């Protein structure tokens, strides 16, 4: 579009010159975009940490003897997903601890709605 306008205005072929367009954002917009990028990175780190914690919780519940079906119920996932979480946790080194089990036993089970899930 800009190339065509220049070619028409100067009466020259459109392919006879180079054109470089540079977009310069206002400082406040650039700052908002930078902050947005940082927040997305923080969210990704938080999501990875949350996933690790739920895998550890699943494994600890199972290690304490809770049936797979009940592990799934406690975590708000299917027993198949609970098994996947346990398998993933088993492939990672993690020191044991009972404080997580105690914390999970105080969590209300909810209504089974997706908003009640971890």
C-alpha positions as CSV (number, residue, x, y, z in Angstrom):
1,X,0.0,0.0,0.0
2,X,2.7,2.5,1.0
3,X,4.9,1.3,-1.9
4,X,2.1,1.8,-4.4
5,X,1.4,5.3,-3.1
6,X,5.1,6.3,-3.4
7,X,5.3,4.8,-6.8
8,X,2.2,6.8,-8.0
9,X,3.3,10.0,-6.3
10,X,6.8,9.9,-7.7
11,X,5.9,8.3,-11.0
12,X,8.4,5.5,-10.6
13,X,8.1,1.7,-10.7
14,X,7.0,0.2,-7.4
15,X,9.9,-2.3,-7.5
16,X,12.6,0.3,-8.1
17,X,13.1,1.3,-4.5
18,X,13.3,-0.3,-1.0
19,X,10.8,0.5,1.7
20,X,11.3,-0.1,5.4
21,X,8.4,0.6,7.8
22,X,9.2,0.8,11.5
23,X,6.4,0.8,14.2
24,X,7.3,2.8,17.3
25,X,5.0,2.1,20.2
26,X,4.3,4.8,22.8
27,X,6.2,4.2,26.1
28,X,3.1,3.6,28.1
29,X,1.9,0.9,25.7
30,X,5.4,-0.7,25.6
31,X,5.4,-0.8,29.4
32,X,2.0,-2.5,29.5
33,X,3.1,-5.1,27.0
34,X,6.3,-5.7,29.0
35,X,4.2,-6.1,32.2
36,X,1.8,-8.4,30.4
37,X,4.7,-10.6,29.2
38,X,6.1,-10.8,32.8
39,X,2.7,-11.8,34.2
40,X,2.3,-14.5,31.5
41,X,5.7,-15.9,32.6
42,X,4.7,-15.8,36.2
43,X,1.5,-17.6,35.4
44,X,3.3,-20.3,33.5
45,X,5.7,-20.8,36.5
46,X,2.7,-20.9,38.9
47,X,0.9,-23.4,36.7
48,X,3.9,-25.7,36.6
49,X,4.3,-25.5,40.3
50,X,0.6,-26.3,40.9
51,X,0.8,-29.3,38.6
52,X,3.8,-30.6,40.5
53,X,2.0,-30.2,43.8
54,X,-1.1,-32.1,42.6
55,X,1.1,-34.9,41.3
56,X,2.9,-35.1,44.7
57,X,-0.4,-35.0,46.5
58,X,-1.8,-37.9,44.4
59,X,1.3,-40.0,45.0
60,X,1.3,-39.3,48.7
61,X,-2.4,-40.2,49.0
62,X,-1.8,-43.4,47.1
63,X,1.3,-44.2,49.2
64,X,-0.9,-43.8,52.3
65,X,-3.1,-46.6,51.0
66,X,-6.0,-44.6,49.6
67,X,-7.6,-46.5,46.7
68,X,-7.1,-45.0,43.3
69,X,-10.8,-44.2,42.9
70,X,-10.6,-42.2,46.1
71,X,-7.5,-40.4,45.1
72,X,-9.3,-39.3,42.0
73,X,-12.3,-38.2,44.0
74,X,-10.1,-36.3,46.5
75,X,-8.3,-34.4,43.7
76,X,-11.5,-33.9,41.6
77,X,-10.3,-35.9,38.7
78,X,-11.1,-39.3,37.2
79,X,-9.3,-42.4,38.6
80,X,-7.5,-42.6,35.2
81,X,-6.1,-39.1,35.6
82,X,-5.2,-39.9,39.2
83,X,-3.2,-42.9,37.9
84,X,-1.4,-40.6,35.4
85,X,-0.6,-38.1,38.1
86,X,0.8,-40.8,40.4
87,X,2.9,-42.3,37.5
88,X,4.3,-38.8,36.7
89,X,5.1,-38.2,40.4
90,X,6.8,-41.5,40.7
91,X,9.2,-40.6,38.0
92,X,10.3,-37.5,40.0
93,X,12.3,-37.5,43.2
94,X,10.5,-36.0,46.2
95,X,10.9,-36.3,49.9
96,X,7.9,-37.7,51.7
97,X,5.7,-35.9,54.3
98,X,2.4,-36.3,56.0
99,X,1.5,-32.6,56.3
100,X,0.0,-32.6,52.8
101,X,-2.2,-35.5,53.7
102,X,-3.5,-33.7,56.8
103,X,-4.2,-30.6,54.7
104,X,-6.1,-32.5,52.1
105,X,-8.3,-34.2,54.6
106,X,-9.6,-30.8,55.6
107,X,-10.6,-29.8,52.1
108,X,-14.4,-30.1,51.5
109,X,-15.2,-32.5,48.8
110,X,-17.5,-30.0,47.0
111,X,-20.5,-30.7,44.8
112,X,-18.7,-32.4,42.0
113,X,-19.0,-29.3,39.7
114,X,-16.0,-28.4,37.7
115,X,-15.6,-25.2,39.7
116,X,-14.9,-27.4,42.8
117,X,-11.9,-29.1,41.2
118,X,-8.2,-28.4,41.7
